[in-house]
Amino acid sequence: MPNRLTGALRRLTRNPGAAVSLVVLVAFVLIAVAAPVLARYDPERQAPTASLSAPSMIHPFGTDRLGRDVLARVMFGARLSLWAAFMATLIGAALGVVPGLVAGYRGGWLDGLIMRAVDVLLAFPGIILALAIIAVLGNGLPNVMVAVGIALIPSYVRLARALTLVARTQVYVEAARCIGCGDMDLMLRHVLPNILPPILILSTVTTAWAVIIASSLNFLGLGVQPPTPEWGFDLAQARDYLERAWWVVAFPGGAIAVTLLSINLLGDGLRDALDPKFRVS
């Protein structure tokens, strides 16, 4: 396993797009963590006399309609935007992989029951399902994380089930069964580790989805509330000033775009690194 991981990491770093994307994402995370130290201004401090000031040496990203520093809000907004996407992905994976693993391994009526429940979730587009869950749970960033995470569950269930259906027929599983391994031991020690690489690749895709859906919900005012900085929410606050002050939209919107592009490029790199047979020559 260590040799396999070392080889995958080596192949990942040899992919220019994936390597650059990884650096960008790490930079975003570090900026989010160190925002209180790096930001020159309080992201919530209003300065009406500096309302909609253009980018300058004093305010590199300009100010918004209330005179708040846009750079500081982008930095602090990264904390909530990235955290919400990460937690939503974690919730989706935690609640999706295990049912998919059980459905694929056990089969029968349990498989049918789990997949029918997944079909119900798939009957709704992700953003609509998240909106319905928010309507039940109420507004707030924690509820946004839960709603987005539930919307991501079907993808993990379907992939884990499909991979398990293949893995359970492999020789190593039959050999483990012959030496007396129980079903739980087979699923957790033999099947699950071998289906994790594709699930990890899927996680990069679902993280990008989570960024989009969570930002959309915050854009609609269903997540964070003013004056808390968050990329999607700041876009909603700035949309009326696009013609007069392009920077209030360009920088939070650009942060979302760069994050999505980096995650997708990293996902492509992980696919090539973890599954070399799928590399495009």
Buried (B, 14 or more C-beta within 10 A) or exposed (E): EEEEEEEBEEBBEEBEBBBBBBEBBEEBBEBBEEBEEBBEBBBBEBBEEBBBBEBEEEBEBBBBBBBBBBBBBBBBBBBBBBBBBBBBBBBBBEBBBBBBBBBBBBBEEEBEEBBEBBEEBBEBEBBEBBBBBBEEBEBBBEBBBBBBBBBBBBBBBBBBBBBBBEBBEEEEBEEBBEEEBEEEEBBEEBBBEBBBBBBBBBBBBBBBBBBBBBBBBBBBBBBBEEBBBBBBBBBBBBEEBBEEBBBBBBBBBBBBEBBBBBBBBBBBBBBBBBEEEEEEE
